[in-house]
Amino acid sequence: MPGIFSKNRIVAGENFNRWKVPVASVAIHLCIGSVYAWSIFNPALIKVHGVAASAAGDWTEKQALLTYTLAIVFLGLSAAFAGRWLERVGPRVVGTVAAVCWGGGFLLGGLGIWLHQTGALPPGQALWLLYLGYGVLGGCGLGLGYVSPVSTLIRWFPDRRGMAAGMAIMGFGGGAMIGAPLKEWLIQKFHRAPEYLGKATDIVLKTNADGVRLDEQGREVVVVAADEVQRMIVPGDAGVYLVGSGNAGIMEAFLVLGVLYFVVMIVAAFSYRIPKPGWQPEDWTPPSEEQSEKKMISTANVGLNQAMKTPQFYLVWIVLCFNVTAGIGVLGVAKTMMTDIFQTTLPHIVDGAFAATFVILISVFNMVGRFFWASASDWLGRKTTYTIFFVLGIALYLSIPFSAQMVSASQAVVWLVTFYAATMIIFTMYGGGFATVPAYLADLFGTKYVGGIHGRLLTAWSTAGVLGPMAIAVLKDRTRLGAIEDLAAKVDAEKFAATFGQPITELKTLVEAKTVTIAKLMEIVPAGTTDPTPTLYNTTMYLMAGLLALALIANLSIKPVASKHHLSDET
C-alpha cells in the first residue's frame, strides 16, 4: 500500500512505548462493540409506524433481530478474510476500511428506516436496506475492526499473551456500556409521541378483515394496554394512539451514530503502530520448555493453511461457537427479556429504565470478564479456564428458567437478584471466552500466523450469530403463540369478540396484525390466570445449557498440535 497506508509507515521506532497501542485498539472496539447494545434498538424498530405500539405495517421483533444476526454472520465471514489480509497490509488499512463500513452501515440502515417510516417503500423492501446496511456492510466493519488489533497486541506483549488479547478485545465487550445509554438518549431525543385519542373504553373502534384496528373515521390506530405502557419507547398513557402521527426516533439515532463512530475509528486506525521484526520486551526471558509443556504452550509455529488441517482448530472452533451461541442470543434481546420476565411480576422495580440499565451492566461485566479471565488464563492455562466457563455456565443457564418460574409464583425480589447475578457471571465468561481464544490459538499454533488463524476461527462467531438469536426468536415465538392460544381458550367468546372486534375463530389473523397480544388477553381472562410472559425463554435456556455441555466435551479433547504440522526453521 502506498503513502500513508504503507505498512512500513507504521513500524515503531526504538523508544516507542508499547502501552500506547492498546488505546487505539480499545477505541475501535468500543465503537464496534456497540453491536452488543442492539436490544436498545428493538422497541423502536418494531414501532416505526405505531410508535406507541406495533402497528400492522411495522416490522416484527423477529425481522428486526435478523439484522443483528446478519451483522454477526458477516463479522465472522469478513474476519476470516481479513486475517490474512491484515498480515499483508497492516492494521491501519484494515482499521480504515472498518471505519467506512461500520459508519456507512449505520447511514444505509438509517435510509432504510426512513423509507419505511415515510411509506416510500413497502416494509419488506425497506427492511432489505436495513439488512444490507447495518447487517452486511456494518457486519463487515465489525469483522475488520475486530481482528485489526488482536495479532498486533499479541506481538507487542509476548510476555503476557492472555492480557494482551484481553486488552485488544476488552473494548468490544464494553462497547454497549457507552453505546446503550447513548442509543437510548438519542432515540428519546428524537422521539415524538403520536396523537393520543383517548381511553379504549371511550372510543368506538372497528377491526377490518385484516385484523387492523380503526377508529370511527377509518384511521389506523394502536391500542396500548395497561401492562404495555412500560414497553412503550417513552412511557405514556394506556389507550388509543393514531398510527403515523409520531416519530420513533430510531432513524435519526442511526444517522448520528454512523457519523460519530466513523470519526472515532478513523482517528484510532491512524494511531496504530507495529513492532520491528524480532522485537521483544526488555528483560523478558521466554518461558522454559517445561513451563510451556505444562500449560500446553507451543514454541513452534503452524502455517495458516496447515492449521486448518489439525483437529485442534476444529475443536477450538466448536468451543468458541457454542460458548458464543449460548450468550449472543441473550445479548440481542437483553432489554426485552428483562422486561418480559419481570415487568408483570415486579412492575414497581422493572421498568424501561431498569431494563436499559441491565443492558449497560451486561456490557460492564462482559468487558471486565474479557480482561479478568484472559489475564487469569496466563496462570490457569487456557484449557482449564474454558473448563470453568462451561461447568459453571451450565448451572447458571439452568437457574434462569427456575428464577422465572419462581417469580411468577411468589413475586419475590430475591428471584430478580438471582437472575441478575446469574446473567452477569454468564457474561463475564462470555466475554472471557472471546478474549482468551486468541491466546489459546497462539499457544497451540504459535504467534507467527495467529492473526490469520484467529480470523478463520471467527467463522464460529458467524455460525453462533445465526444459532443464538434465531433459537431465541423461534423458540420464544413458538412459546408465545402457544401461550396466546391457551389464554384465548379461557376467554368467553362474546367477551373476546367485543374486545377485539372479531370472533375468536379469527385469532391467527388478529395475532398477525398485532391486535391480540398476551398483555391484552390478560385483561379479559378469568381472575387468577397466571401470566405466561415470564416463562417465554425457558426452552431456550435449556438448549443453551446443552450446547455448553457439548463445548465442554470438545475443550477436554484438545491436545498439543502434533510436530508434523510445525513449520521448519527455514520456513
C-alpha positions as CSV (number, residue, x, y, z in Angstrom):
1,M,0.0,0.0,0.0
2,P,1.5,3.4,-1.0
3,G,1.8,6.6,1.0
4,I,0.2,7.0,4.4
5,F,-1.3,3.5,4.3
6,S,2.0,1.8,3.8
7,K,2.7,-0.9,6.4
8,N,6.3,0.4,6.6
9,R,5.0,3.8,7.7
10,I,3.6,2.4,11.0
11,V,6.7,0.4,12.2
12,A,7.5,1.8,15.6
13,G,10.8,3.5,16.5
14,E,13.4,2.3,19.0
15,N,11.9,4.1,22.1
16,F,8.2,3.6,21.3
17,N,6.1,2.9,24.4
18,R,4.1,-0.2,23.6
19,W,1.4,0.8,26.1
20,K,0.1,3.4,23.6
21,V,-1.1,0.7,21.2
22,P,-4.0,-0.6,23.5
23,V,-5.5,2.9,23.4
24,A,-6.2,2.7,19.7
25,S,-7.3,-0.9,20.0
26,V,-9.8,-0.2,22.7
27,A,-11.2,2.9,20.9
28,I,-12.1,0.9,17.8
29,H,-13.5,-1.9,19.8
30,L,-15.7,0.4,21.9
31,C,-17.3,1.6,18.6
32,I,-17.9,-1.7,17.1
33,G,-18.8,-3.3,20.4
34,S,-21.9,-1.2,20.5
35,V,-23.5,-4.0,18.5
36,Y,-24.0,-5.7,21.8
37,A,-26.5,-3.0,22.7
38,W,-28.6,-4.0,19.7
39,S,-31.6,-4.7,22.0
40,I,-31.9,-1.0,22.7
41,F,-33.0,-0.6,19.1
42,N,-35.6,-3.3,19.1
43,P,-38.5,-1.4,20.9
44,A,-38.2,1.4,18.4
45,L,-37.6,-0.7,15.3
46,I,-40.8,-2.6,15.8
47,K,-42.8,0.6,16.3
48,V,-41.7,2.8,13.5
49,H,-45.3,3.4,12.3
50,G,-47.3,2.9,15.5
51,V,-44.6,4.5,17.8
52,A,-46.8,3.8,21.0
53,A,-47.2,0.2,20.0
54,S,-46.5,-2.0,17.0
55,A,-48.9,-1.3,14.1
56,A,-49.9,-3.8,11.4
57,G,-47.4,-2.5,8.9
58,D,-44.5,-2.4,11.4
59,W,-41.6,-4.9,11.3
60,T,-41.8,-7.8,13.8
61,E,-39.2,-8.4,16.5
62,K,-38.1,-11.5,14.6
63,Q,-37.5,-9.4,11.5
64,A,-35.6,-6.7,13.4
65,L,-33.5,-9.3,15.2
66,L,-32.3,-10.8,11.9
67,T,-30.4,-7.5,11.3
68,Y,-28.3,-8.3,14.4
69,T,-27.9,-11.9,13.2
70,L,-26.6,-10.7,9.8
71,A,-24.1,-8.3,11.4
72,I,-22.6,-11.2,13.4
73,V,-22.6,-13.5,10.4
74,F,-20.7,-11.0,8.3
75,L,-18.4,-10.2,11.2
76,G,-17.1,-13.8,11.1
77,L,-17.0,-14.0,7.4
78,S,-15.1,-10.7,6.9
79,A,-12.8,-11.6,9.8
80,A,-11.9,-14.9,8.1
81,F,-10.8,-12.9,5.0
82,A,-9.3,-10.1,6.9
83,G,-6.9,-12.2,9.0
84,R,-4.6,-13.0,6.1
85,W,-5.1,-9.5,4.5
86,L,-4.1,-7.9,7.8
87,E,-0.8,-9.7,7.8
88,R,0.0,-8.3,4.4
89,V,-1.2,-4.7,4.6
90,G,-1.1,-3.9,8.3
91,P,-3.7,-2.8,10.9
92,R,-4.0,0.9,9.6
93,V,-5.6,-0.1,6.3
94,V,-7.8,-2.7,7.8
95,G,-8.9,-0.2,10.6
96,T,-9.7,2.5,8.0
97,V,-11.9,0.2,5.9
98,A,-13.6,-1.0,9.1
99,A,-14.5,2.7,9.9
100,V,-16.0,3.2,6.4
101,C,-18.1,0.0,6.6
102,W,-19.3,0.4,10.2
103,G,-20.2,4.1,9.9
104,G,-21.6,3.6,6.4
105,G,-23.7,0.7,7.6
106,F,-25.5,2.9,10.0
107,L,-26.2,5.5,7.4
108,L,-27.5,3.0,4.9
109,G,-29.6,1.3,7.6
110,G,-31.0,4.7,8.6
111,L,-32.0,5.3,5.0
112,G,-34.0,2.0,5.1
113,I,-35.7,3.0,8.3
114,W,-36.6,6.4,6.8
115,L,-38.1,4.9,3.6
116,H,-40.1,2.5,5.8
117,Q,-41.3,5.4,8.1
118,T,-42.4,7.6,5.2
119,G,-44.0,4.7,3.3
120,A,-41.8,5.4,0.3
121,L,-41.0,1.7,0.1
122,P,-43.1,-1.3,1.3
123,P,-42.0,-2.6,4.7
124,G,-40.3,-5.7,3.2
125,Q,-38.2,-3.7,0.7
126,A,-37.2,-1.1,3.2
127,L,-36.2,-3.9,5.6
128,W,-33.7,-5.2,3.0
129,L,-31.9,-1.8,3.1
130,L,-31.6,-2.2,6.9
131,Y,-30.2,-5.7,6.4
132,L,-27.8,-4.5,3.7
133,G,-26.6,-1.5,5.7
134,Y,-26.3,-2.5,9.3
135,G,-26.3,-6.2,8.7
136,V,-24.0,-6.8,5.7
137,L,-21.9,-3.6,5.4
138,G,-21.8,-2.9,9.1
139,G,-21.1,-6.5,9.8
140,C,-18.0,-6.4,7.6
141,G,-16.9,-3.3,9.5
142,L,-17.3,-5.3,12.7
143,G,-15.1,-8.2,11.4
144,L,-12.4,-5.9,10.1
145,G,-12.3,-3.8,13.2
146,Y,-12.3,-6.8,15.4
147,V,-9.2,-8.5,14.0
148,S,-7.1,-5.4,13.4
149,P,-5.7,-5.0,17.0
150,V,-5.5,-8.7,18.1
151,S,-2.4,-10.0,16.5
152,T,-0.8,-6.6,16.8
153,L,-1.1,-6.5,20.5
154,I,-0.1,-10.2,20.9
155,R,3.2,-9.3,19.1
156,W,3.6,-6.3,21.4
157,F,3.1,-8.4,24.5
158,P,4.6,-11.8,24.0
159,D,5.2,-11.9,27.8
160,R,1.5,-11.6,28.5
161,R,-0.5,-13.1,25.7
162,G,-3.7,-13.5,27.6
163,M,-3.6,-10.0,29.0
164,A,-2.8,-8.6,25.5
165,A,-5.8,-10.4,23.9
166,G,-7.9,-9.2,26.8
167,M,-6.9,-5.6,26.2
168,A,-7.5,-6.0,22.5
169,I,-11.0,-7.3,22.9
170,M,-11.9,-5.6,26.2
171,G,-13.3,-2.6,24.4
172,F,-15.7,-4.8,22.3
173,G,-17.3,-6.1,25.4
174,G,-17.5,-2.5,26.9
175,G,-19.0,-1.0,23.7
176,A,-22.5,-1.4,24.9
177,M,-21.6,0.3,28.2
178,I,-21.2,3.5,26.3
179,G,-23.5,2.6,23.3
180,A,-26.6,1.6,25.3
181,P,-27.1,4.9,27.1
182,L,-26.1,6.8,24.0
183,K,-28.6,5.0,21.9
184,E,-31.3,5.3,24.5
185,W,-30.7,9.1,24.8
186,L,-30.6,9.6,21.0
187,I,-33.8,7.7,20.4
188,Q,-35.6,9.6,23.2
189,K,-34.1,12.9,22.0
190,F,-35.7,12.5,18.5
191,H,-38.8,10.6,19.7
192,R,-42.2,12.3,19.2
193,A,-45.2,10.8,20.8
194,P,-48.1,10.0,18.5
195,E,-51.5,11.7,18.8
196,Y,-53.4,10.3,21.8
197,L,-57.1,9.8,21.0
198,G,-58.3,8.7,24.5
199,K,-59.0,5.6,26.5
200,A,-60.0,2.5,24.7
201,T,-63.4,2.4,26.5
202,D,-64.2,5.9,25.3
203,I,-63.6,5.4,21.6
204,V,-65.6,3.3,19.1
205,L,-63.1,1.0,17.4
206,K,-63.5,-1.2,14.4
207,T,-61.5,-4.2,13.2
208,N,-61.2,-4.7,9.4
209,A,-60.8,-8.1,7.7
210,D,-57.0,-8.0,8.1
211,G,-57.3,-7.6,11.8
212,V,-56.3,-4.0,11.8
213,R,-57.8,-1.6,14.4
214,L,-59.5,1.5,13.0
215,D,-61.3,4.5,14.6
216,E,-64.6,5.9,13.6
217,Q,-63.0,7.9,10.8
218,G,-61.4,4.8,9.4
219,R,-57.9,5.8,10.5
220,E,-55.5,3.1,11.7
221,V,-54.8,3.1,15.4
222,V,-53.0,1.1,18.0
223,V,-54.3,0.3,21.5
224,V,-51.8,0.3,24.4
225,A,-52.9,-1.9,27.3
226,A,-52.1,-1.0,30.9
227,D,-49.4,-3.8,31.0
228,E,-47.9,-2.5,27.8
229,V,-47.2,1.1,28.9
230,Q,-43.7,0.3,30.2
231,R,-42.9,-1.3,26.8
232,M,-43.5,2.0,25.0
233,I,-40.4,3.8,23.7
234,V,-41.2,6.6,26.1
235,P,-43.9,5.5,28.6
236,G,-47.2,7.4,28.3
237,D,-50.9,6.6,29.0
238,A,-52.8,3.4,28.2
239,G,-55.3,4.0,25.4
240,V,-55.6,4.6,21.7
241,Y,-53.0,6.3,19.6
242,L,-53.1,7.4,15.9
243,V,-50.7,5.4,13.7
244,G,-48.2,7.5,11.7
245,S,-48.6,10.7,13.8
246,G,-45.4,10.3,15.8
247,N,-41.7,9.6,15.4
248,A,-39.9,6.6,16.9
249,G,-36.6,8.5,16.8
250,I,-34.7,5.5,15.5
251,M,-33.8,6.8,12.1
252,E,-32.1,9.9,13.4
253,A,-30.3,7.9,16.0
254,F,-28.8,5.7,13.3
255,L,-27.5,8.7,11.3
256,V,-25.8,10.4,14.3
257,L,-24.2,7.1,15.4
258,G,-22.9,6.4,11.9
259,V,-21.0,9.7,11.7
260,L,-19.7,9.5,15.3
261,Y,-18.3,6.0,15.0
262,F,-16.7,6.8,11.7
263,V,-14.7,9.7,13.1
264,V,-13.5,7.9,16.2
265,M,-12.5,4.8,14.3
266,I,-10.5,6.7,11.6
267,V,-8.5,8.6,14.3
268,A,-7.8,5.3,16.1
269,A,-6.8,3.5,12.9
270,F,-4.2,6.1,12.1
271,S,-2.8,5.7,15.7
272,Y,-1.7,2.0,15.2
273,R,1.9,1.0,15.3
274,I,3.6,-2.4,14.8
275,P,6.9,-3.7,16.3
276,K,10.0,-4.4,14.2
277,P,10.6,-8.0,13.2
278,G,12.3,-9.9,16.1
279,W,11.4,-7.2,18.7
280,Q,10.8,-8.4,22.3
281,P,10.4,-6.6,25.6
282,E,13.4,-5.7,27.6
283,D,14.4,-8.0,30.4
284,W,12.0,-10.7,29.2
285,T,13.0,-14.3,29.0
286,P,10.8,-16.7,27.0
287,P,9.3,-19.5,29.1
288,S,11.3,-22.7,29.5
289,E,10.3,-25.8,27.7
290,E,9.0,-27.3,30.9
291,Q,6.8,-24.3,31.6
292,S,5.5,-24.3,28.0
293,E,4.5,-28.0,28.2
294,K,2.8,-27.6,31.5
295,K,0.4,-25.0,30.1
296,M,0.2,-26.5,26.6
297,I,2.1,-23.6,25.0
298,S,3.9,-24.4,21.7
299,T,7.3,-22.9,20.9
300,A,6.8,-23.7,17.2
301,N,4.7,-22.1,14.6
302,V,2.0,-23.7,12.3
303,G,1.1,-22.1,9.0
304,L,-2.4,-20.8,8.3
305,N,-3.5,-23.5,5.8
306,Q,-1.8,-26.2,7.9
307,A,-3.7,-25.2,11.0
308,M,-6.9,-25.9,9.2
309,K,-5.8,-29.5,8.8
310,T,-5.4,-30.1,12.5
311,P,-8.2,-31.4,14.8
312,Q,-7.3,-28.8,17.4
313,F,-8.5,-26.0,15.1
314,Y,-12.0,-27.6,14.8
315,L,-12.2,-28.4,18.5
316,V,-11.4,-24.8,19.4
317,W,-14.0,-23.8,16.7
318,I,-16.7,-25.8,18.5
319,V,-15.6,-24.4,21.9
320,L,-16.0,-20.8,20.6
321,C,-19.1,-21.4,18.6
322,F,-21.2,-23.0,21.4
323,N,-19.9,-20.6,24.0
324,V,-20.9,-17.7,21.8
325,T,-24.2,-19.2,20.8
326,A,-25.2,-19.5,24.5
327,G,-24.6,-15.8,25.1
328,I,-25.2,-13.9,21.9
329,G,-28.9,-14.7,21.6
330,V,-29.5,-13.3,25.1
331,L,-27.5,-10.2,24.2
332,G,-29.7,-9.5,21.2
333,V,-32.9,-9.5,23.3
334,A,-31.5,-8.5,26.7
335,K,-33.7,-5.5,27.3
336,T,-36.8,-7.3,26.0
337,M,-36.1,-10.4,28.1
338,M,-35.7,-8.4,31.4
339,T,-39.0,-6.7,30.7
340,D,-40.8,-9.9,29.7
341,I,-39.7,-11.9,32.7
342,F,-40.1,-9.4,35.5
343,Q,-42.2,-6.4,34.4
344,T,-45.6,-8.1,35.0
345,T,-44.5,-9.6,38.3
346,L,-42.3,-6.7,39.7
347,P,-43.6,-3.6,37.9
348,H,-42.7,-1.3,40.7
349,I,-39.0,-2.2,40.1
350,V,-38.6,-3.3,36.5
351,D,-39.5,-0.5,34.0
352,G,-37.8,0.6,30.8
353,A,-35.0,2.4,32.5
354,F,-34.3,-0.6,34.7
355,A,-34.1,-2.8,31.6
356,A,-31.8,-0.4,29.8
357,T,-29.5,-0.3,32.9
358,F,-29.5,-4.1,32.7
359,V,-28.0,-3.9,29.2
360,I,-25.4,-1.5,30.4
361,L,-24.3,-3.7,33.2
362,I,-24.1,-6.7,30.9
363,S,-21.6,-4.7,28.9
364,V,-19.6,-3.8,32.1
365,F,-19.4,-7.4,33.2
366,N,-18.7,-8.6,29.6
367,M,-15.8,-6.1,29.4
368,V,-14.4,-6.9,32.9
369,G,-14.6,-10.6,32.1
370,R,-12.6,-10.2,29.0
371,F,-9.7,-8.7,30.8
372,F,-10.0,-10.7,34.0
373,W,-10.4,-14.2,32.5
374,A,-7.8,-13.6,29.7
375,S,-5.3,-12.4,32.3
376,A,-6.1,-15.3,34.7
377,S,-5.6,-17.8,31.8
378,D,-1.9,-16.8,31.8
379,W,-1.7,-18.6,35.1
380,L,-4.5,-21.1,35.0
381,G,-3.9,-22.2,31.4
382,R,-6.4,-21.8,28.6
383,K,-7.9,-25.3,28.8
384,T,-8.6,-25.0,32.5
385,T,-10.1,-21.6,32.0
386,Y,-12.6,-22.8,29.4
387,T,-13.5,-25.8,31.6
388,I,-14.5,-23.4,34.3
389,F,-16.6,-21.5,31.8
390,F,-18.6,-24.5,30.8
391,V,-19.2,-26.2,34.1
392,L,-20.3,-23.0,35.8
393,G,-22.2,-21.8,32.8
394,I,-24.4,-24.9,32.6
395,A,-25.5,-24.4,36.2
396,L,-26.2,-20.7,35.6
397,Y,-28.2,-21.1,32.4
398,L,-30.4,-23.7,34.2
399,S,-31.0,-21.3,37.0
400,I,-32.7,-18.8,34.7
401,P,-35.9,-20.8,34.0
402,F,-36.1,-21.6,37.7
403,S,-35.9,-17.9,38.6
404,A,-38.6,-17.1,36.0
405,Q,-41.0,-19.8,37.4
406,M,-40.4,-18.8,41.0
407,V,-41.0,-15.1,40.4
408,S,-44.3,-16.0,38.7
409,A,-45.4,-17.9,41.8
410,S,-44.1,-15.7,44.6
411,Q,-43.2,-12.3,43.1
412,A,-40.3,-12.0,45.4
413,V,-37.4,-9.7,44.7
414,V,-34.9,-12.4,45.5
415,W,-35.6,-14.1,42.2
416,L,-34.8,-10.9,40.3
417,V,-31.5,-10.7,42.3
418,T,-30.8,-14.4,41.4
419,F,-31.4,-13.8,37.7
420,Y,-29.3,-10.7,37.7
421,A,-26.4,-12.3,39.4
422,A,-26.5,-15.4,37.1
423,T,-26.6,-13.4,33.9
424,M,-23.8,-11.1,35.0
425,I,-21.5,-14.0,35.8
426,I,-22.5,-15.7,32.5
427,F,-21.4,-12.6,30.6
428,T,-18.0,-12.3,32.3
429,M,-17.4,-15.8,30.9
430,Y,-18.9,-15.0,27.5
431,G,-16.5,-12.1,27.2
432,G,-13.7,-14.1,28.7
433,G,-14.2,-16.8,26.1
434,F,-13.6,-14.2,23.3
435,A,-10.6,-12.7,24.9
436,T,-8.9,-15.9,25.8
437,V,-9.3,-17.7,22.4
438,P,-6.5,-15.7,20.6
439,A,-4.0,-16.7,23.3
440,Y,-5.3,-20.3,23.1
441,L,-4.6,-20.2,19.4
442,A,-1.1,-18.7,19.9
443,D,-0.4,-21.4,22.5
444,L,-1.4,-24.2,20.0
445,F,-0.2,-22.8,16.7
446,G,2.4,-20.2,17.6
447,T,2.3,-16.4,17.1
448,K,3.5,-16.1,13.5
449,Y,0.2,-16.6,11.9
450,V,-2.2,-16.2,14.8
451,G,-3.9,-13.2,13.2
452,G,-4.9,-15.2,10.1
453,I,-5.9,-18.3,12.2
454,H,-7.9,-16.2,14.5
455,G,-9.7,-14.7,11.6
456,R,-10.6,-18.1,10.2
457,L,-11.8,-19.2,13.7
458,L,-14.2,-16.3,13.8
459,T,-16.5,-18.1,11.3
460,A,-17.6,-19.9,14.5
461,W,-18.9,-16.5,15.6
462,S,-20.9,-16.2,12.3
463,T,-22.4,-19.6,13.0
464,A,-23.3,-18.6,16.5
465,G,-24.7,-15.4,15.3
466,V,-27.3,-17.4,13.4
467,L,-27.9,-20.1,16.0
468,G,-28.2,-17.9,19.1
469,P,-30.6,-15.2,18.0
470,M,-32.7,-17.5,15.8
471,A,-33.0,-20.0,18.6
472,I,-34.3,-17.4,21.0
473,A,-36.6,-15.8,18.3
474,V,-38.1,-19.1,17.1
475,L,-38.5,-20.8,20.4
476,K,-39.8,-17.6,22.1
477,D,-42.3,-17.1,19.2
478,R,-43.5,-20.7,19.4
479,T,-43.9,-20.4,23.1
480,R,-45.7,-17.0,22.8
481,L,-48.2,-18.3,20.2
482,G,-48.9,-21.4,22.3
483,A,-49.5,-19.2,25.3
484,I,-51.9,-16.9,23.4
485,E,-53.9,-19.9,22.2
486,D,-54.1,-21.2,25.8
487,L,-55.2,-17.8,27.1
488,A,-57.7,-17.3,24.3
489,A,-59.3,-20.6,25.1
490,K,-60.0,-19.4,28.6
491,V,-61.8,-16.2,27.5
492,D,-65.5,-16.1,27.0
493,A,-66.2,-16.0,23.2
494,E,-68.6,-13.0,23.4
495,K,-66.1,-11.0,25.5
496,F,-63.3,-11.8,23.1
497,A,-65.4,-10.5,20.1
498,A,-66.5,-7.4,22.0
499,T,-62.9,-6.6,22.9
500,F,-61.1,-7.3,19.6
501,G,-63.9,-6.7,17.1
502,Q,-63.6,-10.2,15.5
503,P,-64.7,-13.7,16.7
504,I,-62.1,-16.0,18.3
505,T,-62.0,-18.0,15.1
506,E,-60.0,-15.1,13.6
507,L,-57.4,-15.4,16.3
508,K,-54.5,-16.1,13.9
509,T,-55.3,-13.0,11.8
510,L,-55.6,-10.8,14.9
511,V,-52.3,-12.0,16.2
512,E,-50.5,-11.4,12.9
513,A,-51.9,-7.9,12.9
514,K,-50.6,-7.4,16.4
515,T,-54.1,-6.7,17.6
516,V,-54.1,-9.6,20.1
517,T,-51.2,-9.9,22.5
518,I,-50.7,-11.7,25.8
519,A,-51.0,-8.4,27.7
520,K,-54.4,-7.6,26.1
521,L,-55.7,-11.1,26.7
522,M,-54.6,-10.9,30.4
523,E,-57.0,-8.0,30.8
524,I,-60.0,-10.2,29.9
525,V,-59.1,-13.7,31.1
526,P,-60.7,-15.1,34.3
527,A,-59.2,-13.9,37.6
528,G,-56.4,-15.9,38.9
529,T,-55.0,-16.8,35.5
530,T,-51.1,-16.9,35.5
531,D,-49.4,-14.6,33.1
532,P,-47.2,-16.8,30.9
533,T,-44.8,-14.0,29.8
534,P,-42.0,-14.6,32.3
535,T,-41.6,-18.2,31.1
536,L,-41.3,-17.4,27.3
537,Y,-37.5,-18.0,27.4
538,N,-37.3,-21.2,29.4
539,T,-36.9,-23.6,26.5
540,T,-34.1,-21.5,25.1
541,M,-32.2,-21.6,28.3
542,Y,-32.3,-25.4,28.5
543,L,-31.0,-25.5,24.9
544,M,-28.1,-23.2,25.8
545,A,-27.1,-25.3,28.8
546,G,-27.0,-28.4,26.4
547,L,-24.7,-26.6,24.0
548,L,-22.3,-25.7,26.8
549,A,-22.1,-29.4,27.7
550,L,-21.0,-30.2,24.1
551,A,-18.5,-27.4,24.3
552,L,-17.1,-28.8,27.5
553,I,-16.5,-32.2,25.8
554,A,-14.7,-30.5,22.9
555,N,-12.5,-28.5,25.2
556,L,-11.4,-31.5,27.2
557,S,-10.5,-33.3,24.0
558,I,-7.9,-30.6,22.9
559,K,-4.3,-31.8,22.9
560,P,-1.0,-30.2,21.8
561,V,-0.6,-30.0,18.0
562,A,1.5,-32.8,16.5
563,S,5.0,-31.8,15.4
564,K,4.4,-32.9,11.8
565,H,2.3,-29.7,11.4
566,H,5.1,-27.4,12.7
567,L,6.9,-25.1,10.3
568,S,10.6,-25.9,9.7
569,D,13.2,-23.3,10.9
570,E,13.8,-22.3,7.3
571,T,10.2,-21.5,6.5
